Protein backbone atom coordinates (compact mmCIF):
# COMPACT_ATOMS: atom_id res chain seq x y z
CA UNK A 1 0.00 0.00 0.00
CA UNK A 2 1.46 3.39 -0.97
CA UNK A 3 1.87 6.27 1.50
CA UNK A 4 -0.76 8.29 -0.41
CA UNK A 5 -3.31 5.51 0.05
CA UNK A 6 -2.82 5.72 3.83
CA UNK A 7 -3.53 9.47 4.04
CA UNK A 8 -6.91 10.65 5.33
CA UNK A 9 -9.19 12.68 3.09
CA UNK A 10 -7.53 15.90 1.77
CA UNK A 11 -7.78 19.00 3.93
CA UNK A 12 -8.11 22.51 2.49
CA UNK A 13 -7.15 25.78 4.19
CA UNK A 14 -8.69 29.18 3.46
CA UNK A 15 -6.89 32.48 3.97
CA UNK A 16 -8.94 34.73 6.24
CA UNK A 17 -7.47 37.81 4.56
CA UNK A 18 -8.26 37.21 0.87
CA UNK A 19 -10.17 33.92 0.70
CA UNK A 20 -7.47 32.04 -1.25
CA UNK A 21 -7.69 28.27 -0.80
CA UNK A 22 -4.82 25.77 -0.75
CA UNK A 23 -4.41 22.11 0.22
CA UNK A 24 -2.96 21.39 3.62
CA UNK A 25 0.10 19.30 4.32
CA UNK A 26 -0.26 16.02 6.19
CA UNK A 27 2.47 15.35 8.73
CA UNK A 28 3.13 11.60 8.75
CA UNK A 29 5.33 11.83 11.86
CA UNK A 30 4.48 13.36 15.21
CA UNK A 31 0.80 14.19 15.59
CA UNK A 32 -0.16 12.74 12.15
CA UNK A 33 -2.56 15.48 11.23
CA UNK A 34 -3.19 18.19 8.64
CA UNK A 35 -1.34 21.51 8.87
CA UNK A 36 -1.50 24.79 6.96
CA UNK A 37 0.55 25.07 3.77
CA UNK A 38 4.22 25.48 4.70
CA UNK A 39 4.56 29.03 3.31
CA UNK A 40 1.40 30.32 5.04
CA UNK A 41 1.17 32.03 8.45
CA UNK A 42 -1.00 30.95 11.37
CA UNK A 43 -1.45 31.75 15.01
CA UNK A 44 -4.14 30.88 17.49
CA UNK A 45 -5.63 32.47 20.57
CA UNK A 46 -8.82 32.08 22.60
CA UNK A 47 -10.83 33.15 19.52
CA UNK A 48 -9.34 30.35 17.42
CA UNK A 49 -6.74 30.32 14.64
CA UNK A 50 -6.01 33.15 12.24
CA UNK A 51 -4.69 31.79 8.93
CA UNK A 52 -3.04 34.00 6.29
CA UNK A 53 -1.44 33.20 2.93
CA UNK A 54 0.81 36.30 2.96
CA UNK A 55 2.10 39.13 5.10
CA UNK A 56 -0.38 41.46 3.39
CA UNK A 57 -3.23 39.21 4.50
CA UNK A 58 -1.89 39.24 8.07
CA UNK A 59 -2.46 43.01 8.01
CA UNK A 60 -5.98 42.57 6.56
CA UNK A 61 -6.91 40.07 9.27
CA UNK A 62 -5.46 42.33 11.99
CA UNK A 63 -7.47 45.30 10.72
CA UNK A 64 -10.69 43.29 10.61
CA UNK A 65 -10.18 41.58 13.97
CA UNK A 66 -8.45 44.34 15.94
CA UNK A 67 -5.55 41.99 16.75
CA UNK A 68 -1.88 42.82 16.33
CA UNK A 69 -0.22 42.02 13.00
CA UNK A 70 3.27 41.36 14.35
CA UNK A 71 5.19 38.47 12.74
CA UNK A 72 8.81 37.39 13.03
CA UNK A 73 11.11 38.79 10.34
CA UNK A 74 12.19 36.49 7.52
Secondary structure, 3 states (H helix, E strand, C coil): CCHHHHCCCCCEEECCCCCCEEECEECCCCCCCEECCCCCEEEEECCEEEEECCHHHHHHHHHHHCCCCCCCCC
